[in-house]
Amino acid sequence: MTETRMLVADKIKEFERKLEIVTKELSEIKRNGFGIKSGKTLESFERELHKKHSELADLETAKKLQELLFSGELNKEAKELAKSHPKKNKR
């Protein structure tokens, strides 16, 4: 495995670790419910829940992108796309 591929594999593992952490934080937020007793606590609950869901989506997307890059599939598709376009005429 090349150094670059090792770095990408490490990145994927790091994303997986962060995903576990955020998932646990999200579960904790849902379980506690912030002791919602007023509009302010409901608003705080909603804001924190939204923040964690966004973080989860960002991490999952980044992980999937790294996996694509790692697999070389994205590179293969980019080459196929470039080949499918007409070439410039030589003068």
BELFENMO-V386106 format. One record per helix or strand. SS is the DSSP state (H for helix, E for strand). FROM is the first residue (numbers start at 1). LEN is the number of residues. If there is no record, write none. Layout:
BEGIN
SS/FROM/LEN  SS/FROM/LEN
END
This chain:
BEGIN
H/3/33  H/39/33  H/73/12
END
